[in-house]
Amino acid sequence: MAEARLDGLTSWHADWKGLRVAVLGLSVTGFSVADTLTELGAEVLVLSESASEEYERLVTVIGAALEIGPLSEVPEALRAFDPEVVIASPGFSPFHPVIRWTQDAGIALWGDVELAWRVRDKVVRPDGTPADWVLITGTNGKTTTTQLTATLLVEGGLRAAPCGNIGIPVLDAVRDPAGFDVLVVELSSHQLWYLGQSSAAAELHPYSAVCLNLADDHLVWHGSAQAYRDAKAIVYRNTRVACVYNKADAATRVMVEEAEVTEGARAIGFDLGVPGPSDFGVVDGILADRAFLDDRANSALELTTLADLEQAGLSAPHVVQNILAASALARSLGTEPEAIRRALSAFRMDAHRIQIVARHRGITWIDDSKATNPHAAASSMRAYPGAVWVLGGDLKGVDIANLVADVGPTAGAAVVIGVERAEVVAAFARHAPTVPVFEVVTGDTGEVMNRVVEIATGIVDGEGTVLLAPAAASFDQFSSYADRGHRFAEAVQGWIDRGSADDAGGSPEAH
């Protein structure tokens, strides 16, 4: 009976009243879930190990119950509540004791994205249908591609909103009274894992979807590389129109080949090479669409040029790949090539993503603090061979050796930060022994980047590039990747303000 009721809850206008729902986690996602459910009339208990004063106050205002305390064991308050559904914030791994208890007890387990899909008809388009969903995932480039896709769609005349893992809960977009034609949903592997727990009645049916790339990441959360890959592959399930994949990454092609999609959905490839029919690629410096035109066997549509992208600061190879993926998604929804060209001419990358912090006295300083895993850092290093590479931090269980073997020899020097420096230094000794390696040994967060700048200015002779591409999470020494990037930029500006070369640290001693 309970399962039948839940299978029927696939509309905002269904009967949600009295449904007992436990919500795990109280940050922006958890609050959006609790707020939605209380508005629907459900009985809601929020459980979180901590919460801001604002969220604690707001949970009471909206009429939900709140339990703050340890979740290392299943709280008695949760058992007593006897939930019919548990909705978890993405930080709760499959191995968390509360998640395991939920599954062992046979209680329905949802994520916030499933709830959003179920109630997506709260605000509908003039024809009475809810917004189409475009799904974007990948180890790297998700946020940039999500922003790009939404920008291209808006320039093409559609009401589109980026949401999801980008920082705006999908539920907030679904409930926006203005309404949208398209939701461009960035999905982390964590959110996709939760979608993998969905019943058939609540599976997503996206308009189009892409997995940009696949490399080892979040292995501790998922338990294995295969589990991580399987979560990412869920993005293509039930896709109706276009499954966009990376021709240079065989794993994404296999995902599309194996996916259960809606009949008629097309596979659309992209890479930096010459595109074949049904592909997006680059020909003689021109980004071209050979997928969404009648005579795709013999012709192509021009979207923009590498020269134009260079003027906009968008010419790094991995950024061009993101642009091709976003263009494929936008074209699947009818955005015209000229609209794509216009949108790209005005688009700028977010902070901490291949951001030029300063050019001064022959040194170009680049902040790619968002490169929190080896795949992202490798892309950055390929864009700036010969750079002084600033890397290190919390490696999240990923072996750094393959990254160093791949791109380490192209670095002019390496400046290693973070608590797991020993692994990084050992990787260079083994795989790039001719590259000078320097360690930042201070444990004072406020001094880490000052020391980085001091070392780097002592290395660069004449012109050169210093690239912050850590290949690691920031939480060992910083509050976020943004904090790490800000501190890097502040240290560079401090060096400039002090008189630059006059205060350089001299020639540091390498390993």
Summary of the structure (lengths in Angstrom):
residues: 511
radius of gyration: 24.0
end to end distance: 67.1
largest distance: 76.4
contacts: 1828
relative contact order: 0.08
helix: 40%
strand: 19%
